[in-house]
Amino acid sequence: MTVRMLEHRRDQASRLREEIEAGRRRPPNSSSSSAVIGAPRGLVVAIASGKGGVGKTTAAVNIAAVLAASLKVTLVDADLGVANADILCGVEARRRLGRDHDAAQVATPTPYGFDLIAGAVGPGVEQNPDAAGPLVRTLAVLAAKRDVVIVDLGAGVGRFVTGVMAAADRSIIVTTPEPTAQADAYMLFKCLRRRLDASGIGGASLDGRLGVIVNMANGHDEGRMAHRRLRATTERFLRWSPSLLGAIRRDASVSKAVGRRKPLVVASRGRPAAKDLHAIGDRLATMVGSSVEASALGRRAIR
């Protein structure tokens, strides 16, 4: 790789982080791109997976529904080309990300308390590796007005996915106990680490912002064991220790809720998987609250 390519990647990755930070500190009515001290801003939480079929979008939709009970939430479906969060929410999205550029106009209210920005679908729509920057700028605008912005990224290890993960305040990888899912989750961590190292940002600085959700586990013990295996590998080869955000037990009611086009936490509140998703949402809500409180304390200290 040439020196010029390395410098380009370093500059691009740095800009992605700066966009998020500037957006979080920008007053809601400000059109300036410069970062200023303002009210606490929402967190951007990226949810990704190394492979498809692990329940990533289902987790994202349900977590958004849990958080929306106490927070202002926007869910962004950035699984471009095959976006389907609108189907799981049972809403008709008339405008979609990638076709319209004004995030406020693209948002679709859902019956579950959060807004959805649906992703573009169909032939010719794909994840452009260089599109992470425009999306991050959209996320910065949203974060200035919401408590939390959840980004449902596509499966895989491409530069678009890792670019948004690197810029997010929290990055969560959804996996299952299956060896193939575990291997692909590790590969996503590895590609993210390589991107950060190449950018010069420093991969170690992301450690505290990484989390794992183990889906389709045959009990919490299996979920914890799957996380320990994945963490042991990332610690050995990447020097990262991603935390376990939660395990979601295998539950037949999940597919039934999908068929009903409703979040499981609404359609079947008492089911095991719904309880697990509620617990994960509660943990994230605590993280959001702590970040807002820390931002307020920091602002008072500056004054």
C-alpha positions as CSV (number, residue, x, y, z in Angstrom):
1,M,0.0,0.0,0.0
2,T,1.4,3.4,-1.0
3,V,2.1,6.2,1.5
4,R,-0.5,8.3,-0.3
5,M,-3.2,5.6,0.2
6,L,-2.4,5.3,3.9
7,E,-2.6,9.1,4.3
8,H,-6.0,9.1,2.5
9,R,-7.4,6.4,4.8
10,R,-6.0,8.1,7.8
11,D,-7.6,11.4,6.8
12,Q,-10.9,9.8,5.9
13,A,-11.2,7.8,9.2
14,S,-10.3,10.9,11.2
15,R,-13.0,12.9,9.5
16,L,-15.6,10.3,10.2
17,R,-15.0,10.6,14.0
18,E,-14.9,14.4,13.8
19,E,-18.3,14.4,12.0
20,I,-19.9,12.5,14.9
21,E,-18.3,14.5,17.6
22,A,-19.1,17.8,15.9
23,G,-22.7,16.8,15.4
24,R,-23.1,15.8,19.0
25,R,-21.9,19.2,20.3
26,R,-23.7,21.3,17.7
27,P,-26.8,23.3,18.8
28,P,-30.0,21.9,17.1
29,N,-30.6,25.0,15.0
30,S,-27.0,25.5,13.9
31,S,-26.0,24.9,10.3
32,S,-22.3,25.4,11.0
33,S,-20.0,22.4,10.6
34,S,-17.7,23.5,13.4
35,A,-17.8,21.8,16.8
36,V,-19.1,24.0,19.7
37,I,-20.0,23.4,23.3
38,G,-23.8,22.8,23.5
39,A,-26.4,20.6,25.3
40,P,-25.7,16.9,25.7
41,R,-26.2,15.0,22.4
42,G,-27.3,11.5,21.7
43,L,-25.1,8.4,21.2
44,V,-24.7,6.7,17.8
45,V,-24.9,2.9,18.2
46,A,-23.8,0.8,15.3
47,I,-25.1,-2.8,15.1
48,A,-23.4,-5.1,12.7
49,S,-22.7,-8.8,12.1
50,G,-20.0,-10.8,10.3
51,K,-22.6,-12.9,8.5
52,G,-26.3,-12.7,7.6
53,G,-29.0,-14.7,9.3
54,V,-28.0,-14.1,12.9
55,G,-30.9,-11.9,13.8
56,K,-29.1,-8.5,13.6
57,T,-32.1,-6.5,12.3
58,T,-34.5,-8.2,14.6
59,A,-32.3,-7.2,17.5
60,A,-31.9,-3.6,16.3
61,V,-35.7,-3.1,15.9
62,N,-36.5,-4.6,19.3
63,I,-33.8,-2.7,21.1
64,A,-35.1,0.5,19.5
65,A,-38.6,-0.3,20.8
66,V,-37.3,-0.9,24.3
67,L,-35.2,2.3,24.4
68,A,-38.1,4.4,22.9
69,A,-40.1,3.8,26.2
70,S,-37.8,6.4,27.9
71,L,-35.6,8.0,25.2
72,K,-35.9,9.8,21.9
73,V,-34.7,7.2,19.4
74,T,-34.1,7.0,15.6
75,L,-33.3,3.7,13.9
76,V,-31.4,4.0,10.7
77,D,-31.5,1.0,8.3
78,A,-28.2,1.1,6.6
79,D,-28.3,-2.4,5.2
80,L,-28.5,-0.9,1.8
81,G,-29.8,-3.0,-1.1
82,V,-31.7,-5.5,1.2
83,A,-33.0,-3.1,3.9
84,N,-36.0,-4.6,5.6
85,A,-36.4,-2.9,9.0
86,D,-39.6,-1.2,7.8
87,I,-41.2,-4.7,7.2
88,L,-40.3,-5.8,10.8
89,C,-41.9,-2.5,12.0
90,G,-45.0,-3.0,10.0
91,V,-44.7,0.5,8.4
92,E,-44.7,1.7,4.8
93,A,-41.6,3.9,4.1
94,R,-42.4,6.3,1.3
95,R,-38.9,7.8,1.3
96,R,-35.7,6.0,1.9
97,L,-32.0,6.6,2.8
98,G,-29.9,6.9,-0.3
99,R,-32.6,8.4,-2.4
100,D,-33.4,11.5,-0.3
101,H,-30.7,13.4,1.4
102,D,-32.7,15.3,4.1
103,A,-32.7,13.0,7.1
104,A,-35.6,14.8,8.8
105,Q,-37.8,14.3,5.7
106,V,-36.8,10.7,5.3
107,A,-37.8,9.6,8.8
108,T,-41.0,7.5,9.2
109,P,-42.7,7.4,12.6
110,T,-43.4,3.9,13.9
111,P,-46.2,2.8,16.3
112,Y,-43.5,1.9,18.8
113,G,-42.2,5.3,19.8
114,F,-39.2,5.6,17.6
115,D,-38.6,7.0,14.1
116,L,-37.3,4.8,11.3
117,I,-35.1,5.9,8.4
118,A,-35.5,3.1,6.0
119,G,-32.7,2.0,3.7
120,A,-32.8,1.9,-0.1
121,V,-33.6,-1.4,-1.6
122,G,-33.6,-3.1,-5.0
123,P,-31.3,-3.7,-8.0
124,G,-28.4,-1.3,-8.3
125,V,-28.4,-0.3,-4.7
126,E,-25.3,-1.4,-2.8
127,Q,-23.0,-0.4,0.0
128,N,-20.5,2.0,-1.7
129,P,-17.3,1.7,0.3
130,D,-16.9,5.5,0.1
131,A,-20.5,6.2,1.3
132,A,-19.6,5.9,5.0
133,G,-18.7,9.6,5.1
134,P,-22.1,10.9,3.9
135,L,-23.9,8.5,6.2
136,V,-21.8,9.6,9.2
137,R,-22.7,13.2,8.4
138,T,-26.4,12.2,8.4
139,L,-25.9,10.5,11.8
140,A,-24.3,13.6,13.2
141,V,-27.4,15.6,12.3
142,L,-29.6,13.1,13.9
143,A,-27.5,12.7,17.0
144,A,-27.9,16.5,17.6
145,K,-31.6,16.0,18.1
146,R,-32.1,12.5,19.6
147,D,-31.0,10.6,22.7
148,V,-29.7,7.6,20.7
149,V,-29.4,6.8,17.0
150,I,-29.2,3.1,16.2
151,V,-27.6,2.1,12.9
152,D,-28.5,-1.3,11.5
153,L,-25.6,-2.0,9.2
154,G,-25.3,-4.8,6.6
155,A,-23.7,-8.1,7.3
156,G,-20.0,-8.5,6.2
157,V,-16.6,-7.0,6.7
158,G,-16.6,-4.2,4.0
159,R,-15.2,-0.7,4.3
160,F,-18.6,0.8,4.5
161,V,-19.5,-1.2,7.6
162,T,-16.2,-0.8,9.3
163,G,-16.1,2.9,8.5
164,V,-19.4,3.6,10.3
165,M,-18.5,1.3,13.2
166,A,-15.2,3.2,13.7
167,A,-17.1,6.5,13.8
168,A,-19.9,5.3,16.2
169,D,-19.9,5.9,19.9
170,R,-20.8,2.2,20.5
171,S,-20.3,-0.7,18.1
172,I,-22.2,-3.9,18.7
173,I,-21.6,-7.2,16.8
174,V,-24.5,-9.7,16.8
175,T,-23.4,-13.4,16.5
176,T,-24.6,-16.8,17.5
177,P,-22.9,-19.8,19.3
178,E,-22.4,-21.5,15.9
179,P,-18.7,-21.8,14.9
180,T,-19.3,-20.1,11.5
181,A,-21.0,-17.1,13.1
182,Q,-18.2,-16.8,15.7
183,A,-15.5,-17.0,13.0
184,D,-17.2,-14.3,10.9
185,A,-17.7,-12.1,14.0
186,Y,-14.0,-12.3,14.7
187,M,-13.2,-11.5,11.1
188,L,-15.3,-8.3,11.4
189,F,-13.4,-7.3,14.5
190,K,-10.2,-8.0,12.7
191,C,-11.1,-5.9,9.6
192,L,-12.2,-3.1,11.9
193,R,-8.9,-3.3,13.7
194,R,-7.0,-3.2,10.4
195,R,-9.0,-0.1,9.3
196,L,-8.2,1.7,12.5
197,D,-4.5,0.8,12.5
198,A,-4.2,1.9,8.8
199,S,-6.0,5.2,9.6
200,G,-3.6,6.0,12.5
201,I,-6.5,6.5,14.9
202,G,-5.3,3.6,17.1
203,G,-7.3,0.4,17.5
204,A,-6.8,0.2,21.3
205,S,-8.9,3.3,21.8
206,L,-12.0,1.6,20.5
207,D,-11.9,-1.3,23.0
208,G,-14.2,0.2,25.6
209,R,-16.8,1.0,22.9
210,L,-17.2,-2.6,21.6
211,G,-20.0,-5.0,22.6
212,V,-21.3,-8.4,21.6
213,I,-24.8,-9.8,21.5
214,V,-25.1,-13.6,21.3
215,N,-28.4,-14.5,19.7
216,M,-30.2,-17.9,19.4
217,A,-28.5,-19.3,22.5
218,N,-29.8,-22.4,24.2
219,G,-29.8,-20.7,27.5
220,H,-27.7,-17.8,29.0
221,D,-24.9,-20.2,29.9
222,E,-24.3,-21.0,26.3
223,G,-24.5,-17.4,25.4
224,R,-21.8,-16.5,28.0
225,M,-19.6,-19.4,26.8
226,A,-19.9,-18.2,23.2
227,H,-18.9,-14.7,24.2
228,R,-15.9,-16.0,26.2
229,R,-14.6,-17.9,23.2
230,L,-14.9,-14.9,21.0
231,R,-13.3,-12.6,23.5
232,A,-10.4,-14.9,24.1
233,T,-9.7,-14.8,20.4
234,T,-9.9,-11.1,20.1
235,E,-7.8,-10.6,23.2
236,R,-5.1,-12.9,21.9
237,F,-4.8,-11.6,18.3
238,L,-6.3,-8.1,18.4
239,R,-5.8,-7.0,22.1
240,W,-9.5,-6.2,22.3
241,S,-11.9,-7.3,25.1
242,P,-15.4,-6.7,23.8
243,S,-18.0,-6.8,26.5
244,L,-21.1,-9.0,26.5
245,L,-24.2,-6.8,26.2
246,G,-26.5,-9.8,26.5
247,A,-27.5,-13.2,25.3
248,I,-30.9,-13.8,23.6
249,R,-32.3,-17.3,24.1
250,R,-33.6,-19.3,21.1
251,D,-37.4,-18.7,21.0
252,A,-40.0,-19.8,18.4
253,S,-42.0,-16.6,19.1
254,V,-39.3,-14.6,17.4
255,S,-40.3,-15.9,13.9
256,K,-44.0,-15.5,14.8
257,A,-43.4,-11.8,15.7
258,V,-41.6,-11.3,12.4
259,G,-44.6,-12.8,10.6
260,R,-46.9,-10.4,12.4
261,R,-44.5,-7.5,11.5
262,K,-44.2,-6.4,15.1
263,P,-41.3,-6.2,17.5
264,L,-41.1,-9.2,19.7
265,V,-41.0,-7.0,22.8
266,V,-44.5,-5.7,21.8
267,A,-46.0,-8.9,20.3
268,S,-44.9,-11.3,23.0
269,R,-43.7,-9.4,26.0
270,G,-43.4,-12.4,28.4
271,R,-41.4,-14.7,26.1
272,P,-37.8,-15.6,27.0
273,A,-36.3,-13.8,24.0
274,A,-38.4,-10.7,24.7
275,K,-37.1,-10.6,28.3
276,D,-33.6,-10.9,27.1
277,L,-34.1,-8.0,24.6
278,H,-35.6,-5.9,27.3
279,A,-32.5,-6.5,29.5
280,I,-30.2,-5.5,26.6
281,G,-32.2,-2.4,26.0
282,D,-32.1,-1.5,29.7
283,R,-28.3,-1.8,29.7
284,L,-28.0,0.4,26.6
285,A,-30.3,3.0,28.2
286,T,-28.1,3.1,31.3
287,M,-25.1,3.7,29.0
288,V,-26.9,6.5,27.2
289,G,-27.9,8.1,30.5
290,S,-24.3,7.9,31.9
291,S,-22.9,9.5,28.7
292,V,-25.4,12.3,28.9
293,E,-24.6,12.9,32.6
294,A,-20.9,12.8,31.9
295,S,-21.4,15.4,29.1
296,A,-23.3,17.7,31.4
297,L,-20.7,17.4,34.1
298,G,-17.9,18.1,31.6
299,R,-19.8,21.2,30.4
300,R,-20.1,22.5,33.9
301,A,-16.4,22.0,34.5
302,I,-15.5,24.0,31.4
303,R,-17.7,26.8,32.6
